Amino acid sequence: MAERVEGSVAEGENTIEERHVGAMWELEQKLDQPMDEEANKLKNMYREKGLSMLMLLRLSFQSLGIVYGDLGTSPLYVFYNTFPDGISDSEDVIGALSLIIYSLLLIPLIKYVIIVCKANDNGQGGTLAIYSLLCRHAKVKLIPNQQRSDEDLTTYSRTLLPEGSFAAKTKKWLESKESRKRALLFIVLLGTCMMIGDGILTPAISVLSATGGIKVISPKMSSDVVVLVSIIILIVLFSMQHYGTDKVGWLFAPIVFIWFLFIGATGMYNICKHDTSVLKAFSPTYIYLYFKKRGLDGWISLGGILLSITGTEALYADIAYFPLLAIQLAFTFFVFPCLLLAYCGQAAYLVNNKDHYKDAFYASMPGTAVVLVMLATTLLMILIMLLVWRCHWILVLTFAVLTLVPEFSYFSAVIWKINQGGWVPLIIAAISLLVMSVWHYATVKKYEFEVHSKVSMSWILGLGPSLGLVRVPGIGLVYTELASGVPHIFSHFITNLPAIHSVVVFVCVKYLPVYTVPEEERFLVKRIGPQTFRMFRCIARYGYKDLHRKDDDFENKLLNNLFSFIRIETMMEPGSNSSTYSSAYSLNHTQESRDELIHNNNHHHNSNNNNIDEFSSMVDYTVSTLDTIVPADNRMSFSQNNTVEEEEDELQYLKTCKESGVVHIMGNTVVKARNGSWLPKKIAIDYVYAFLAKICRENSVILHVPHETLLNVGQVFYV
């Protein structure tokens, strides 16, 4: 009987405890809710302005000077790199021409201009734009900081997938394992790094090939003179970049326009004069005959054919500067026909002049990184067609076959030419990939550290309006990567300096998978806790193409949005926030809570020298004081000073605090490899990442925080 009574008592205690924990969890959610309501207030309707036909033609013309320079210079060196040892049979020229024709048809025209360019992020192109689209349609980000309020941005477009569809199953498969997310990110970084490697060499190759024509007129001229002329041209070209896309586009558009007209007209002339039979290359039969006759040599020659489509990925990346329709018109009706005429004309000339295969060309490196960028784009486009466009799997399979077969063929061919210079862009890309991977790894680990070590909002409010500290005049902006909760640097700060400003704003600078965030939707502001606490949260949202300019007054913009929030809150819900919650506590209990925080922080400092898994030691105090705050039906008077504060006009109070001074409190986290880590990890974290963190601009510099108002809170994190 006694055992039965003891069991009933134990069960009752467990039920009460469970209810208590549940009530505390519900209270925690109420204290620090997501900013969905604030985001909805900022949401605006956005419609792209229509363009007249005249304006469209004008932009199509201007795009010639920006987008098609690399594609336009490809005829200078394609045939020479296809037949580096000379031409033995005129039928080989016809076969190579057929490969060029269908390469231009399948990859630049069908794949990029018609299909891939439509997968743009509100006009932004490139592998990062594709990744941002995927991040919005599937939970594939390795830093899980997505919020429902992000979806209310006007630039945050996404579509919902029907349950049970093939796209929904693909999405679930992609989200189910971290390894798949990492593989996706690796493909994106690989494509980006290959684009960098190719972009470094492409201008030099194009200009060298163009100036190499000087030697046709003066064969005795040394190559050193050609190189010197090329260097001068490159210096002039790059020195004009700072004038902006508009001016550069108008300057070079007439030049490129004349160039395409010239190579197109010359090609037509050569076809008519030398051999019109080259037009039979439009039959794909000659591709089969070309490989059948040349065998392995024909396969290796694909490395030269590949040069005819270099610049295609740049075409996709440059769609940010012009409307998609303008680029499609320019390529389809002008660039593409001129390129076909140019290559057909060269082939007609070479059929009758086989010994002149390199007269007008300058030797160049094989452009290797290009085909890897194309492969990465194709793999990402398959996911876009499934998750974003919701295409039928047959269409997706057709696209994959038509693009992957030629691209893998080119890839297998350029591998044979890596030792002829193709290793240069690969080395550049590998270094870039290493830098990006190390930086991303450390960033993810720092974010996990922030999440696991954050302080419970219930505990903070349990300290009362004074937070158990001395509240000094002024505004303290506490920067954190968290969009909810209290960052560890705040608890670290108040345990070492028992004073805090009259107004505290937790600032989260957040980068979203969108190309830009409109200025009027940049800031989200929310009050934390009762009005007497004077605590707020502000999320500053940026896209991947948003720049922090020197003329951007981040501090004033943030405070102006805070003042606007107070005005709107006063008009919409007068007096409601000040009486929502209050704290039942005593000064002795507050001091005990703060002493416990100091004890736990010191305990963590002593024990966090080996393993990241010891996060539990630093978050013990987040649970221990949950019972210090309870809902109250009636407002409680904390002190005479607090009562006076509540009666003041809050907006004027905030302005007075601003005049007293604004201090930016930022965490200066040093990341180190823990003891016992394997050697590559130590090198990556202690040397590579440490060097990158040292040479990169700090957040205080990016946000243009005045040095005299900056307060760094240092902490060491072992990963």
Secondary structure, DSSP 8 states (H G I E B T S, - for coil): -HHHHHHHHHHHHHHHHHHHHHHHHHHHHHHT--SHHHHHHH----------HHHHHHHHHHHHHHHSHHHHHGGGTHHHHH-TT----HHHHHHHHHHHHHHHIIIIIIIIIIIGGGS-BTTB-SHHHHHHHHHHHS---SS----GGGGGSTT-------TTSHHHHHHHHHHS-HHHHHHHHHHHHHHHHHHHHHHHHHHHHHHHHHHTTHHHH-TTS-HHHHHHHHHHHHHHHHHTGGG-HHHHHHHHHHHHHHHHHHHHHHHHHHHHHT-GGGGGGGSTHHHHHHHHHHTHHHHHTHHHHGGGGTTHHHHHHGGGSS-HHHHHHHIIIIIHHHHHHHHHHHHHHHHH-GGGTTTT-------THHHHHHHHHHHHHHHIIIIIS---HHHHHHHHHHHHHHHHHHHHHHGGGGGGTTHHHHHHHHHHHHHHHHHHHHHHHHHHHHHHH-B-HHHHHHTTTTTTSEEEEEEEEEEES-SSSB-HHHHHHHHHS-EEEEEEEEEEEEE-SSS---GGGSEEEEE-S-GGG-EEEEEEEE-TT----TT--HHHHHHHHHHHHHHHHHHHSTTTGGGT-B----HHHHHHHHHHHHHHHHHHHHH-SS-GGGGGGGSTHHHHTGGG-B--SS-----HHHHHHHHS-HHHHHHHHHHH-EEEEEEEEEEE--TT--HHHHIIIIIIIHHHHHHS--HHHHTT--GGGEEEEEEEEE-
